Amino acid sequence: MVDLKKIGIFQGMSEEDLKSIAPRFKTEKSKKRDILFSEGDPPGWFYIVLEGKVKITKLSQEGKEIILEIIPPLDVFGGVAVIRGIPYPANAVAMEDSVLLRISREDLMQVLGKFPGITFEIFKNLGTRLQDSHESMKNIALEKVVSRVASLLLKLADKSGTETPGGVSIDMKLTKQDIAEMVGSTVETSIRTMSRLKKTGVLEEKDGKIIIRDVEKLKALCS
């Protein structure tokens, strides 16, 4: 049976209530680059990431993929479409081999009807995420690449960062392609920007992870 206690939207529920809804969830394994849903698809499933990570993307007018956000373990996605009963507004793609939980729209609506507190937690989660997506799109349109990269790294550090003796480590492996797609730049520009930040001592890369050595300097680049 699925253990839902660690999932943020279910915090506050009793052990008995969690056990009653757990059978409605199905476990799904996805390979890297598997498409979980595409923009415009009917809202069949609400998802939770257990292991790995998933990127939420849209295509620009030029047909270029832009990553709106990365969903880390124990976070949810697909909620806007499923709850409102509208087509998925973006694409969801596994960034690496991942393990997901999913619940059908029909089952989710029944669960929300019985436990309305979950609805509040989902919309609280969605509100933060929509604001972040709006900021990402605004940054892509208005700011220089270095400012966009700085804002992205600070956001990721806030979401999944760990304090270490050398600085704040972002606990997910990101390629230069990933960073480029998230800030709406070319891979070459992303590489140059990251190199510049490393040369000035703001960042360090170790074991495939990015470490922010000087948070204040990175914040200053956002302005």
FIVEX-238803 format. One line per 8 residues: number of its first residue (from 1); their letters; for each residue x, y, z of N, C-alpha, C, CB. Coordinates in pm, 1 decimal. Glycine has a CB too. Layout:
NUM) A) X:Y:Z:X:Y:Z:X:Y:Z:X:Y:Z | ... $
This chain:
1) MVDLKKIG) 83.6:-119.9:0.0:0.0:0.0:0.0:87.6:125.6:0.0:-94.8:0.2:122.4 | 45.5:227.3:-70.6:122.3:351.4:-82.9:125.1:427.6:49.5:63.2:440.0:-193.5 | 244.3:476.1:88.3:257.8:557.7:208.5:251.5:705.1:167.8:391.5:525.6:284.1 | 143.0:771.7:206.3:120.7:910.1:164.5:162.9:1012.6:269.0:-24.1:930.0:131.4 | 215.3:966.2:382.1:241.8:1057.5:493.3:342.1:1167.0:459.3:291.6:980.1:611.3 | 436.9:1137.7:369.0:542.1:1234.2:338.8:501.3:1337.3:234.2:664.5:1162.0:292.2 | 385.8:1318.5:171.2:340.6:1409.8:66.3:276.1:1532.0:130.7:240.9:1339.2:-30.3 | 324.3:1651.0:96.1:281.4:1773.5:161.5:131.2:1796.4:164.0:345.3:1887.4:95.8 $
9) IFQGMSEE) 62.1:1766.4:52.7:-81.2:1796.9:46.7:-164.3:1709.3:139.5:-131.1:1781.1:-94.9 | -104.5:1600.5:191.1:-178.3:1510.3:279.9:-141.5:1527.7:426.1:-154.3:1367.8:239.4 | -53.2:1623.3:455.4:-16.0:1646.0:594.1:-137.3:1693.1:673.1:98.3:1748.5:603.9 | -149.9:1643.9:792.2:-265.1:1680.4:873.9:-375.1:1576.1:871.0:-320.2:1811.8:828.4 | -368.9:1482.9:776.0:-468.7:1376.5:769.3:-429.5:1264.7:864.7:-483.1:1322.5:624.7 | -529.2:1195.3:916.3:-503.5:1085.0:1009.0:-452.2:962.8:934.5:-630.7:1049.5:1087.3 | -387.8:874.4:1008.0:-336.6:750.4:949.7:-450.6:669.7:887.9:-263.2:666.4:1056.5 | -562.6:668.1:955.0:-679.0:592.2:906.1:-731.2:649.2:774.6:-791.3:592.7:1011.3 $
17) DLKSIAPR) -740.4:781.2:765.8:-789.5:844.9:642.5:-692.4:822.6:526.3:-810.8:996.1:665.0 | -561.9:829.4:556.0:-463.1:805.1:451.7:-472.5:662.5:398.4:-322.8:832.0:504.9 | -492.9:569.0:487.4:-506.5:429.0:445.3:-631.5:408.7:360.2:-511.1:336.6:567.7 | -733.2:489.0:385.3:-858.2:473.0:309.8:-846.1:521.6:166.1:-970.6:547.6:378.9 | -757.0:619.3:140.9:-745.4:671.3:4.5:-627.7:611.3:-72.9:-731.3:821.8:8.5 | -533.2:548.6:-0.7:-412.8:495.5:-65.7:-442.4:397.3:-179.5:-326.3:427.3:37.0 | -542.7:308.5:-167.6:-568.2:212.9:-276.3:-609.1:278.5:-408.0:-675.4:116.8:-234.3 | -648.2:404.3:-405.0:-689.0:472.4:-528.9:-569.2:515.2:-613.7:-774.2:594.6:-495.7 $
25) FKTEKSKK) -450.6:513.9:-555.5:-330.5:556.7:-627.0:-261.7:438.9:-693.8:-233.8:626.6:-531.9 | -207.7:463.0:-811.5:-131.9:361.7:-885.5:13.1:408.3:-898.2:-194.8:335.9:-1026.8 | 105.1:313.4:-888.5:247.3:343.6:-906.3:285.1:323.7:-1052.2:335.4:254.6:-814.4 | 361.6:417.1:-1104.8:402.4:412.5:-1245.4:551.1:443.7:-1255.5:319.3:512.3:-1331.2 | 623.6:364.2:-1333.8:765.1:391.2:-1358.5:780.8:452.1:-1496.6:850.0:261.9:-1345.6 | 860.0:557.6:-1504.6:882.1:625.9:-1632.1:1030.5:633.4:-1662.0:820.7:767.0:-1630.2 | 1065.1:614.9:-1788.0:1203.1:627.5:-1832.2:1233.4:773.6:-1866.3:1229.9:536.0:-1954.0 | 1361.5:807.3:-1866.0:1403.2:941.8:-1904.3:1348.1:975.8:-2042.8:1557.6:953.8:-1902.6 $
33) RDILFSEG) 1289.8:1095.0:-2053.9:1230.4:1150.7:-2176.1:1090.9:1094.6:-2207.4:1322.2:1124.2:-2293.3 | 1036.9:1008.7:-2121.8:898.0:964.7:-2141.9:804.4:1084.4:-2128.7:859.0:853.3:-2039.6 | 707.8:1095.9:-2220.0:607.8:1202.5:-2213.3:490.9:1153.3:-2129.1:559.9:1245.2:-2356.3 | 464.1:1220.9:-2019.2:355.1:1181.7:-1929.2:222.3:1237.0:-1977.5:383.0:1229.8:-1786.5 | 224.4:1359.2:-2025.5:109.6:1415.2:-2097.5:158.2:1533.0:-2180.3:-4.3:1459.0:-1998.9 | 80.4:1567.5:-2282.0:114.2:1678.2:-2371.0:11.5:1789.4:-2357.2:122.4:1630.4:-2517.3 | 52.3:1911.5:-2387.4:-39.0:2025.0:-2384.7:-160.6:1995.2:-2473.3:33.0:2154.6:-2431.5 | -280.3:2013.8:-2416.9:-402.9:1988.5:-2492.0:-464.2:1852.1:-2466.7:-376.0:2003.0:-2636.8 $
41) DPPGWFYI) -389.5:1761.1:-2401.5:-445.7:1628.9:-2369.9:-557.0:1642.7:-2266.1:-335.1:1532.8:-2317.9 | -656.2:1551.3:-2267.9:-760.0:1554.5:-2164.8:-700.5:1524.5:-2026.9:-871.8:1453.4:-2197.8 | -758.7:1582.0:-1920.4:-699.8:1572.5:-1786.0:-730.9:1440.2:-1717.2:-749.2:1686.7:-1699.8 | -660.4:1335.7:-1754.7:-693.0:1203.3:-1702.0:-638.2:1173.1:-1564.3:-644.2:1101.4:-1794.6 | -518.6:1228.5:-1532.6:-449.7:1186.6:-1411.0:-387.6:1304.4:-1335.7:-342.3:1085.3:-1445.1 | -386.2:1291.0:-1203.6:-315.5:1381.1:-1112.6:-192.6:1304.2:-1062.7:-408.7:1429.1:-991.8 | -74.5:1367.9:-1065.4:50.4:1296.6:-1040.1:124.4:1347.2:-915.8:140.5:1308.2:-1160.5 | 200.1:1254.4:-856.6:293.9:1284.9:-748.5:426.5:1218.8:-784.1:240.2:1235.0:-608.1 $
49) VLEGKVKI) 536.3:1292.9:-772.8:668.6:1236.1:-797.7:719.6:1169.0:-670.0:768.3:1346.1:-846.0 | 754.0:1041.4:-680.3:815.4:971.2:-567.3:966.8:970.5:-579.3:762.9:827.7:-558.2 | 1017.0:940.1:-698.9:1161.1:938.0:-724.3:1186.9:999.5:-861.2:1218.3:792.5:-716.5 | 1305.0:1063.0:-876.0:1338.8:1125.8:-1003.9:1288.0:1268.2:-1010.5:1281.8:1045.3:-1119.6 | 1273.2:1317.8:-1132.8:1217.1:1451.4:-1148.3:1149.8:1464.2:-1284.9:1326.7:1558.9:-1131.4 | 1053.1:1555.9:-1291.4:971.5:1576.4:-1410.9:977.7:1724.0:-1447.8:823.5:1530.1:-1388.0 | 989.3:1753.1:-1577.8:988.7:1892.8:-1619.9:854.4:1926.9:-1683.1:1104.2:1921.0:-1718.9 | 805.0:2046.9:-1654.1:683.1:2099.5:-1713.1:726.1:2201.8:-1818.4:587.7:2163.6:-1603.9 $
57) TKLSQEGK) 684.0:2181.0:-1942.7:735.4:2262.8:-2052.5:624.4:2317.8:-2141.6:831.9:2181.7:-2136.2 | 659.8:2421.8:-2214.1:576.4:2474.3:-2322.6:668.8:2505.7:-2440.0:495.1:2602.5:-2277.3 | 610.6:2516.8:-2557.7:687.5:2554.5:-2675.2:670.7:2703.3:-2702.3:644.3:2471.9:-2797.7 | 780.3:2770.6:-2734.8:773.3:2911.9:-2772.0:714.3:2923.7:-2912.2:914.1:2978.6:-2765.3 | 688.3:3046.7:-2954.3:634.5:3068.3:-3089.0:731.0:3018.7:-3195.9:604.1:3216.7:-3111.2 | 859.5:3012.1:-3161.4:959.4:2962.8:-3257.0:973.6:2811.1:-3250.2:1095.0:3028.7:-3230.7 | 892.6:2747.0:-3165.6:899.3:2601.5:-3153.7:1006.3:2551.9:-3059.2:921.8:2541.9:-3286.9 | 1063.0:2642.6:-2977.7:1168.0:2605.7:-2883.3:1107.3:2566.8:-2749.0:1267.9:2721.4:-2865.4 $
65) EIILEIIP) 1157.5:2457.3:-2692.0:1105.8:2412.8:-2562.6:1155.9:2502.7:-2450.3:1146.3:2267.3:-2535.8 | 1063.5:2544.4:-2365.1:1097.6:2624.0:-2247.6:1049.8:2548.5:-2124.6:1034.1:2767.2:-2254.5 | 1140.3:2524.1:-2030.4:1102.2:2456.2:-1906.6:1043.9:2558.9:-1810.6:1224.3:2382.9:-1842.2 | 918.1:2539.2:-1773.1:852.8:2630.2:-1678.7:891.4:2598.6:-1535.1:701.4:2623.1:-1694.4 | 904.0:2470.3:-1504.5:942.5:2430.3:-1369.4:988.0:2285.2:-1369.9:825.4:2450.0:-1270.5 | 1058.1:2248.7:-1263.7:1099.3:2110.1:-1242.9:1030.0:2059.6:-1117.5:1255.2:2097.3:-1230.9 | 965.7:1944.2:-1129.5:892.8:1886.6:-1015.8:983.5:1785.5:-946.3:758.7:1818.9:-1062.3 | 1023.4:1813.1:-821.9:1112.1:1722.3:-748.4:1031.5:1614.9:-674.9:1198.9:1801.3:-648.4 $
73) PLDVFGGV) 1099.0:1519.3:-611.7:1027.3:1417.1:-533.8:937.6:1477.4:-426.5:1126.4:1322.4:-468.9 | 823.9:1413.8:-408.0:721.1:1448.5:-308.3:641.3:1572.3:-345.7:785.3:1470.0:-173.5 | 654.8:1618.6:-470.0:572.2:1729.0:-517.5:471.9:1676.7:-620.2:660.2:1841.7:-578.6 | 373.1:1759.0:-653.4:260.8:1715.8:-737.3:257.0:1796.6:-866.6:127.0:1730.3:-661.1 | 186.9:1741.8:-966.9:163.9:1817.2:-1090.9:40.1:1762.9:-1161.4:288.1:1809.4:-1184.9 | -12.3:1846.8:-1251.9:-133.9:1810.8:-1323.7:-261.7:1856.1:-1254.8:-138.3:1663.7:-1343.0 | -248.6:1927.0:-1143.1:-364.6:1960.5:-1061.7:-460.6:2060.3:-1123.2:-319.2:2012.7:-933.6 | -408.2:2163.7:-1189.5:-495.3:2266.8:-1247.3:-594.1:2204.2:-1344.9:-411.7:2375.6:-1318.6 $
81) AVIRGIPY) -542.3:2124.3:-1436.5:-627.9:2064.3:-1539.2:-726.0:1965.4:-1479.4:-543.4:1995.0:-1645.1 | -677.5:1880.5:-1389.6:-762.1:1774.8:-1334.0:-876.3:1832.4:-1251.1:-678.6:1679.8:-1248.5 | -846.8:1928.3:-1166.3:-951.0:1983.7:-1079.2:-1049.9:2068.3:-1158.0:-888.2:2067.4:-967.6 | -1000.7:2144.9:-1255.3:-1090.5:2230.3:-1334.5:-1156.2:2156.2:-1450.9:-1013.9:2349.6:-1388.1 | -1105.1:2038.1:-1484.2:-1162.3:1962.4:-1594.4:-1132.5:2023.5:-1730.1:-1310.0:1950.9:-1576.3 | -1012.4:2080.9:-1744.1:-970.8:2142.4:-1870.3:-849.5:2067.2:-1924.2:-938.0:2294.0:-1851.1 | -817.3:2079.3:-2053.0:-697.9:2011.7:-2105.8:-571.5:2056.8:-2033.5:-683.9:2038.1:-2256.0 | -474.6:1967.1:-2027.0:-346.8:2003.9:-1965.9:-289.6:2126.7:-2036.6:-246.2:1885.4:-1972.1 $
89) PANAVAME) -248.3:2229.1:-1962.2:-200.4:2353.6:-2024.5:-53.4:2350.9:-2064.9:-222.3:2467.9:-1930.7 | 17.0:2242.4:-2036.1:159.4:2232.4:-2069.5:195.2:2084.8:-2085.6:248.7:2300.1:-1959.5 | 320.4:2059.1:-2113.1:369.5:1922.9:-2129.3:441.3:1877.7:-2002.5:463.7:1913.0:-2251.2 | 437.2:1747.4:-1974.5:511.2:1691.0:-1862.0:598.9:1578.0:-1914.9:414.3:1639.8:-1749.5 | 730.0:1589.4:-1887.9:826.8:1493.9:-1942.3:921.6:1450.2:-1830.7:906.5:1556.4:-2061.7 | 947.3:1319.5:-1819.5:1042.6:1269.9:-1720.5:1183.3:1314.7:-1758.3:1035.5:1115.2:-1709.3 | 1252.4:1379.2:-1665.0:1388.7:1425.1:-1690.8:1490.5:1314.4:-1665.4:1420.8:1546.4:-1604.0 | 1449.2:1212.6:-1590.2:1532.4:1097.3:-1561.7:1439.5:981.6:-1526.8:1634.1:1126.7:-1445.7 $
97) DSVLLRIS) 1494.1:862.7:-1513.3:1409.7:751.0:-1472.5:1340.5:788.1:-1341.5:1493.4:619.6:-1457.0 | 1208.6:774.6:-1338.8:1130.9:825.5:-1225.7:1024.9:725.1:-1182.2:1065.0:958.9:-1261.8 | 982.8:740.2:-1057.3:870.4:663.8:-1003.5:762.6:763.3:-963.2:914.1:573.9:-881.5 | 641.8:742.1:-1013.4:531.9:835.3:-990.6:413.5:765.0:-926.4:489.3:900.8:-1121.6 | 334.7:843.1:-856.0:200.8:800.0:-815.1:102.0:875.8:-901.4:174.4:825.2:-661.2 | -5.6:810.5:-939.7:-109.0:882.8:-1012.0:-246.3:836.0:-965.6:-93.3:863.3:-1164.1 | -340.7:928.2:-972.8:-478.4:898.8:-935.7:-566.9:957.7:-1044.5:-514.6:956.5:-793.5 | -669.0:883.1:-1084.2:-755.6:929.7:-1192.6:-836.2:1050.8:-1148.3:-849.8:817.5:-1239.0 $
105) REDLMQVL) -880.9:1128.7:-1243.3:-960.9:1246.6:-1211.4:-1086.4:1207.5:-1134.6:-998.4:1322.2:-1339.2 | -1150.3:1100.6:-1177.2:-1273.2:1057.0:-1109.4:-1246.2:1023.0:-963.4:-1334.0:935.2:-1181.1 | -1140.4:946.9:-938.5:-1108.2:909.9:-800.6:-1065.6:1031.2:-719.2:-998.0:804.2:-798.3 | -987.5:1120.7:-780.8:-943.4:1239.1:-707.6:-1062.0:1324.8:-665.3:-846.8:1321.5:-792.7 | -1156.9:1344.7:-754.4:-1271.6:1428.5:-719.6:-1353.3:1366.4:-606.3:-1360.5:1450.7:-842.4 | -1359.6:1234.4:-603.0:-1428.8:1167.7:-492.3:-1353.8:1187.4:-360.7:-1444.7:1017.7:-521.7 | -1220.9:1178.7:-367.0:-1139.5:1199.9:-247.9:-1153.1:1344.2:-198.1:-992.0:1167.1:-277.5 | -1150.9:1440.0:-290.6:-1164.2:1580.8:-251.5:-1301.6:1608.8:-192.2:-1139.8:1672.3:-371.7 $
113) GKFPGITF) -1403.8:1539.5:-242.8:-1538.0:1557.0:-187.8:-1546.6:1509.9:-43.0:-1639.5:1482.0:-272.6 | -1472.0:1405.0:-11.1:-1474.6:1349.7:124.7:-1378.7:1422.8:218.4:-1439.8:1201.4:121.4 | -1265.9:1470.6:160.0:-1164.5:1539.0:241.7:-1133.9:1675.1:178.9:-1033.6:1452.5:253.9 | -1219.1:1773.4:196.8:-1201.4:1904.5:130.7:-1073.5:1976.4:169.6:-1318.0:1993.6:162.4 | -1015.2:1939.6:282.7:-890.1:2004.0:323.7:-777.8:1981.1:224.0:-847.8:1953.7:459.7 | -783.2:1868.6:151.9:-680.8:1840.9:51.7:-689.8:1943.6:-60.8:-695.8:1697.2:-4.2 | -812.9:1983.6:-95.0:-832.2:2083.2:-200.9:-758.5:2211.7:-167.4:-981.6:2112.1:-221.9 | -769.6:2255.0:-43.1:-700.8:2377.0:0.2:-549.9:2361.6:-15.4:-736.1:2410.2:146.7 $
121) EIFKNLGT) -496.5:2245.2:25.5:-352.2:2222.9:16.7:-305.5:2220.5:-128.9:-314.2:2091.6:86.3 | -385.7:2160.1:-217.7:-349.1:2154.9:-359.7:-346.7:2295.4:-419.2:-447.7:2065.4:-438.1 | -450.3:2375.3:-389.5:-456.1:2509.4:-446.8:-348.6:2600.7:-387.2:-594.5:2570.0:-424.4 | -312.2:2576.7:-263.6:-201.6:2653.0:-204.1:-72.3:2620.9:-278.5:-186.7:2620.9:-52.0 | -52.4:2493.1:-307.0:64.3:2449.9:-384.2:62.1:2509.1:-524.7:69.7:2296.7:-391.8 | -55.4:2502.2:-588.5:-68.7:2552.9:-724.7:-48.7:2703.2:-732.1:-204.3:2516.9:-780.5 | -95.8:2776.1:-630.2:-81.5:2920.9:-629.8:64.5:2962.3:-633.9:-148.7:2980.1:-507.6 | 145.5:2897.0:-552.2:289.5:2926.5:-550.6:352.6:2892.5:-684.0:359.9:2849.0:-438.2 $
129) RLQDSHES) 312.7:2779.0:-739.7:372.9:2733.4:-864.8:334.2:2822.7:-982.4:331.7:2589.6:-893.3 | 208.6:2867.0:-985.9:165.6:2955.7:-1094.0:239.2:3088.9:-1088.1:14.5:2978.9:-1087.1 | 260.4:3137.4:-966.5:335.4:3261.9:-951.0:478.6:3244.7:-1000.6:335.1:3307.3:-803.9 | 539.6:3129.8:-967.1:674.9:3102.4:-1013.2:681.2:3094.0:-1165.1:726.4:2973.2:-951.7 | 580.6:3026.7:-1225.8:578.4:3014.4:-1372.0:563.4:3150.7:-1438.2:464.4:2921.8:-1416.5 | 477.5:3235.2:-1379.2:458.0:3370.2:-1432.6:588.4:3448.9:-1426.1:346.8:3444.3:-1355.1 | 659.1:3436.4:-1313.4:785.9:3506.8:-1297.9:888.2:3456.2:-1398.8:839.6:3490.2:-1155.4 | 887.3:3324.5:-1422.0:981.6:3267.5:-1518.6:957.6:3324.2:-1657.3:970.1:3114.7:-1521.8 $
137) MKNIALEK) 830.6:3328.3:-1699.2:798.6:3379.0:-1832.5:831.5:3527.8:-1843.3:650.2:3355.0:-1864.9 | 804.6:3603.4:-1736.3:836.5:3746.3:-1736.6:987.1:3768.3:-1745.6:780.7:3814.2:-1610.5 | 1062.2:3686.9:-1671.2:1207.5:3699.3:-1674.4:1263.5:3669.7:-1812.9:1270.3:3606.2:-1572.3 | 1208.1:3567.8:-1876.6:1254.0:3531.4:-2010.3:1232.3:3647.5:-2107.0:1180.9:3405.3:-2060.4 | 1119.8:3717.0:-2090.9:1085.9:3825.8:-2182.2:1166.9:3953.0:-2155.6:938.4:3856.6:-2171.9 | 1198.9:3979.7:-2029.3:1249.6:4111.4:-1995.3:1395.1:4117.8:-1948.2:1164.9:4167.9:-1891.7 | 1447.3:4011.8:-1892.9:1576.6:4022.9:-1826.8:1690.3:3962.5:-1908.1:1570.5:3956.7:-1692.5 | 1812.3:4004.5:-1875.0:1930.5:3949.0:-1937.1:1949.7:3804.3:-1891.4:2054.3:4034.1:-1903.7 $
145) VVSRVASL) 2024.2:3728.1:-1970.9:2041.5:3586.5:-1940.8:2103.9:3564.7:-1803.5:2127.1:3520.8:-2047.4 | 2206.3:3644.7:-1767.1:2270.5:3624.7:-1637.8:2171.3:3646.3:-1523.6:2390.4:3719.1:-1622.6 | 2080.7:3743.6:-1539.1:1978.8:3767.3:-1436.6:1881.1:3650.4:-1429.5:1903.0:3898.2:-1465.1 | 1847.4:3595.5:-1545.7:1753.5:3483.0:-1549.4:1815.5:3358.5:-1486.0:1710.8:3453.0:-1694.5 | 1944.3:3335.7:-1515.8:2012.1:3220.3:-1456.2:2021.4:3237.6:-1304.7:2153.5:3201.9:-1517.3 | 2056.8:3357.0:-1260.3:2067.9:3382.9:-1116.4:1933.7:3359.8:-1046.8:2116.9:3527.0:-1091.1 | 1825.4:3411.9:-1105.8:1692.2:3394.8:-1046.9:1654.5:3247.8:-1041.6:1586.9:3473.3:-1126.7 | 1684.9:3174.4:-1149.1:1653.1:3031.4:-1154.0:1726.0:2955.2:-1043.8:1689.7:2972.9:-1291.4 $
153) LLKLADKS) 1855.5:2979.0:-1030.5:1933.9:2905.2:-931.4:1888.4:2935.9:-789.2:2081.9:2937.9:-946.4 | 1853.8:3060.7:-763.6:1803.3:3096.8:-630.1:1670.3:3027.8:-601.8:1787.0:3249.6:-617.9 | 1585.0:3020.3:-705.2:1456.0:2953.4:-686.9:1474.4:2804.0:-660.3:1367.2:2974.3:-810.3 | 1564.9:2740.9:-735.1:1590.6:2598.4:-715.5:1654.3:2572.5:-579.1:1680.8:2544.6:-827.0 | 1741.4:2664.0:-535.8:1804.2:2649.5:-404.6:1700.7:2659.7:-293.6:1913.0:2755.4:-385.0 | 1604.8:2749.7:-311.1:1498.5:2765.5:-211.7:1409.9:2642.0:-206.7:1414.0:2889.4:-242.6 | 1391.2:2579.4:-323.1:1300.8:2464.7:-333.0:1366.9:2334.0:-291.4:1249.0:2452.0:-474.1 | 1494.4:2316.4:-329.3:1559.1:2187.9:-300.3:1707.0:2206.1:-268.4:1542.9:2092.2:-418.6 $
161) GTETPGGV) 1737.5:2309.6:-192.2:1876.6:2336.0:-156.6:1912.0:2282.5:-19.3:1904.1:2483.8:-161.9 | 2039.8:2248.6:-1.4:2091.5:2199.9:126.6:2213.5:2280.9:165.0:2126.2:2049.1:119.5 | 2216.5:2327.8:288.8:2333.2:2403.7:337.6:2450.8:2308.1:355.9:2300.7:2477.4:472.4 | 2565.0:2344.0:298.5:2687.9:2265.7:314.0:2799.0:2362.1:355.2:2725.2:2188.6:180.6 | 2913.7:2309.4:400.6:3024.3:2399.1:436.6:3068.9:2487.8:320.9:3142.1:2318.1:485.8 | 3050.3:2440.6:197.5:3094.6:2518.8:82.6:2989.7:2611.3:25.3:3140.6:2428.2:-23.2 | 2868.1:2607.0:79.2:2759.5:2690.0:28.3:2629.4:2613.3:19.9:2794.9:2745.4:-107.4 | 2535.9:2662.8:-60.2:2405.2:2597.4:-74.5:2409.0:2505.8:-196.4:2290.1:2702.8:-88.0 $
169) SIDMKLTK) 2393.1:2376.4:-171.8:2396.0:2277.5:-279.4:2254.8:2254.5:-331.8:2458.1:2144.2:-230.3 | 2237.2:2265.1:-463.4:2107.7:2237.5:-526.0:2097.7:2087.4:-548.9:2090.7:2316.6:-660.8 | 2005.8:2023.6:-481.1:1999.3:1878.1:-477.4:1929.3:1817.8:-598.8:1929.3:1834.2:-352.5 | 1972.2:1854.8:-715.8:1928.4:1789.9:-838.9:2034.4:1816.0:-944.6:1787.5:1842.0:-885.2 | 2058.4:1715.9:-1026.8:2158.6:1730.9:-1131.9:2093.9:1795.7:-1253.6:2221.5:1593.9:-1169.3 | 2152.2:1906.8:-1296.4:2099.5:1982.5:-1410.6:2205.6:1993.1:-1518.4:2052.7:2123.3:-1367.1 | 2168.6:1965.0:-1641.3:2260.2:1984.6:-1752.7:2253.9:2129.7:-1798.7:2226.8:1888.6:-1869.2 | 2350.9:2169.3:-1879.4:2347.3:2304.3:-1935.8:2226.0:2319.0:-2027.6:2478.3:2335.2:-2013.3 $
177) QDIAEMVG) 2185.2:2207.8:-2091.0:2063.9:2209.5:-2174.6:1941.4:2239.9:-2089.4:2045.7:2074.1:-2247.8 | 1933.0:2175.4:-1971.4:1820.2:2201.0:-1880.7:1813.6:2348.5:-1842.7:1832.1:2114.4:-1753.8 | 1928.8:2403.9:-1805.2:1933.0:2543.9:-1763.2:1893.7:2635.7:-1878.4:2073.1:2580.7:-1711.3 | 1944.7:2606.1:-1997.3:1911.8:2687.8:-2114.5:1761.9:2687.3:-2140.7:1986.9:2637.1:-2238.3 | 1699.8:2570.3:-2131.2:1556.5:2560.2:-2157.9:1474.1:2629.9:-2050.5:1515.0:2414.1:-2168.1 | 1524.8:2634.0:-1929.3:1450.4:2698.8:-1821.2:1460.4:2850.4:-1826.4:1500.2:2649.7:-1687.5 | 1565.3:2902.5:-1887.5:1580.0:3048.7:-1892.8:1558.8:3103.7:-2033.1:1717.6:3089.4:-1842.8 | 1528.3:3015.6:-2129.5:1499.0:3061.1:-2264.3:1619.8:3112.6:-2340.0:1396.7:3166.9:-2259.1 $
185) STVETSIR) 1733.5:3043.8:-2324.4:1854.4:3084.6:-2395.6:1909.6:2965.8:-2474.4:1961.2:3139.4:-2296.5 | 2018.5:2988.0:-2545.8:2085.5:2878.0:-2614.1:2176.3:2805.8:-2515.0:2166.8:2929.4:-2736.4 | 2213.4:2681.8:-2548.6:2304.2:2605.7:-2462.6:2438.8:2677.6:-2452.5:2323.6:2461.6:-2516.8 | 2485.8:2732.0:-2564.7:2613.9:2801.4:-2564.8:2614.0:2920.1:-2468.3:2647.5:2848.8:-2705.7 | 2504.2:2995.9:-2469.1:2493.2:3111.2:-2378.7:2486.4:3064.6:-2234.0:2368.8:3196.2:-2413.0 | 2415.3:2955.5:-2211.0:2406.3:2898.4:-2076.1:2543.7:2856.9:-2026.3:2311.0:2777.8:-2074.4 | 2622.4:2793.0:-2112.0:2757.3:2748.8:-2074.1:2844.6:2869.7:-2039.9:2822.1:2666.1:-2188.5 | 2839.4:2973.9:-2124.6:2920.7:3093.4:-2099.2:2880.9:3160.7:-1968.1:2907.1:3193.0:-2215.3 $
193) TMSRLKKT) 2751.2:3168.3:-1943.0:2703.1:3234.0:-1821.3:2746.0:3157.2:-1697.2:2550.6:3247.5:-1824.3 | 2730.4:3024.6:-1700.3:2769.7:2943.0:-1585.1:2921.4:2950.8:-1563.3:2725.5:2795.5:-1605.3 | 2997.6:2951.9:-1671.3:3143.9:2962.6:-1659.2:3182.6:3093.8:-1593.7:3211.3:2950.9:-1797.2 | 3116.1:3201.1:-1634.8:3143.8:3333.2:-1577.9:3113.5:3334.1:-1427.7:3060.7:3442.1:-1650.4 | 3003.4:3273.1:-1387.7:2966.1:3270.6:-1245.7:3063.3:3186.3:-1164.3:2823.7:3216.8:-1228.8 | 3117.2:3081.7:-1225.6:3215.9:2999.2:-1155.1:3349.4:3072.9:-1142.8:3235.9:2864.7:-1228.3 | 3388.8:3142.3:-1248.2:3516.2:3215.3:-1245.9:3516.6:3326.4:-1141.6:3545.6:3274.0:-1383.2 | 3400.2:3387.3:-1118.4:3391.1:3496.2:-1019.7:3366.7:3443.6:-878.5:3279.2:3593.0:-1058.3 $
201) GVLEEKDG) 3362.5:3310.7:-863.6:3349.0:3252.0:-730.5:3208.2:3246.1:-676.5:3431.4:3326.8:-636.2 | 3109.3:3279.0:-759.0:2969.6:3275.6:-712.9:2919.1:3131.3:-705.9:2879.0:3359.5:-807.0 | 2962.3:3049.8:-802.3:2915.9:2911.1:-811.3:3033.3:2814.6:-813.5:2829.4:2891.1:-936.2 | 2999.7:2688.7:-783.8:3093.1:2578.0:-797.8:3011.8:2457.1:-842.7:3171.1:2549.4:-663.1 | 3070.8:2371.2:-921.9:3004.7:2246.5:-959.2:3085.1:2129.8:-904.2:2989.1:2235.2:-1113.5 | 3016.3:2039.4:-833.9:3083.5:1926.0:-771.1:2995.0:1803.6:-781.1:3118.1:1956.2:-623.6 | 3048.8:1695.1:-835.3:2973.3:1569.7:-851.5:2843.5:1591.7:-927.7:2942.8:1507.8:-714.8 | 2849.1:1681.3:-1026.0:2731.6:1704.8:-1109.1:2627.9:1797.1:-1048.3:2668.0:1576.6:-1140.2 $
209) KIIIRDVE) 2652.5:1848.8:-928.5:2557.6:1937.9:-861.9:2613.5:2080.1:-855.2:2525.1:1886.2:-720.0 | 2523.3:2176.1:-857.0:2562.1:2317.1:-850.0:2561.0:2362.0:-704.3:2466.8:2405.9:-935.9 | 2669.4:2427.5:-661.9:2678.1:2481.3:-525.8:2688.8:2633.1:-535.6:2800.6:2420.7:-447.6 | 2596.2:2701.8:-469.9:2600.3:2848.6:-465.4:2692.8:2888.6:-351.3:2456.0:2910.6:-446.4 | 2808.9:2943.3:-386.1:2907.6:2979.4:-283.8:2880.9:3117.4:-224.6:3047.9:2975.3:-342.6 | 2816.4:3204.0:-301.7:2789.4:3339.9:-253.3:2646.9:3378.5:-291.3:2892.0:3442.4:-312.0 | 2554.4:3353.4:-201.9:2411.6:3378.7:-227.4:2385.4:3526.7:-249.7:2325.9:3327.7:-110.6 | 2451.4:3612.6:-172.6:2426.6:3756.3:-182.9:2470.3:3811.1:-318.7:2499.2:3830.5:-70.8 $
217) KLKALCS) 2584.0:3765.8:-369.7:2629.8:3810.3:-500.9:2533.2:3763.8:-609.9:2771.7:3757.9:-529.2 | 2479.6:3640.8:-592.2:2385.0:3588.7:-689.5:2256.5:3670.7:-685.7:2355.3:3439.8:-662.6 | 2211.6:3709.2:-567.4:2091.6:3793.3:-555.4:2114.0:3927.7:-622.8:2053.7:3813.9:-407.2 | 2234.4:3981.1:-609.1:2263.9:4112.6:-668.0:2254.4:4108.4:-820.1:2403.8:4160.2:-625.7 | 2280.7:3992.8:-879.3:2272.7:3980.5:-1024.9:2128.8:3976.9:-1075.0:2345.5:3855.7:-1070.5 | 2034.9:3955.9:-985.5:1893.1:3950.6:-1025.3:1834.5:4089.2:-1044.6:1811.5:3875.1:-921.2 | 1897.2:4189.1:-986.9:1839.7:4324.2:-991.7:1879.2:4397.6:-1118.1:1883.0:4404.8:-870.4 $
